[in-house]
Amino acid sequence: EKGGKWEVALALFVDMRTARVKSNTIAYNAAISACEKGGQWAKAIALLIDMSASHVEPDAITYGAAFSACEKGGKWEMALALF
């Protein structure tokens, strides 16, 4: 989950889905957190939207990572829109 490894984390998440492994809250949280640490706020939000579309329940960790990603990207308006 280190900042420079967000691409690897996201690729693993995509590979998991391609292999038809059911994604859960923990998997999404890891991917969103990796994007947050890598400064990829738009990808973090896209994952949050995909999470909802996939009927996976976000939790406090999910929202915290998404908020932090928006904050780090200077997109505080987007963070407020998550409510």
Residue, then its C-alpha position, 0 to 999 in steps of 0.5 A: e500500500k505504499g505510495g509508489k505501489w498503488e499501481v501494483a495494488l490496483a492491478l492485483f485488484v483488477d486481476m482478482r476481479t478478472a479471475r472472478v474472485k468475489s470482491n469484498t469490503i476489505a479488498y476494496n478498502a485495500a485498493i482505495s487506500a493504495c490509491e489514496k496513498g498514491g495521490q490518485w483521488a479520482k481512481a479512489i472515487a471510481l472504486l467507491i462508485d464501483m463498490s456501490a454498483s457491485h453491492v459491496e457495503p463501504d465502511a468507515i475505513t472505506y470513507g476515511a480513505a476516500f476522504s483522505a484521497c480527495e483531501k490530498g488531491g485538493k478536491w475537498e468539494m468531492a469529499l463533501a459530496l460523498f455524504 
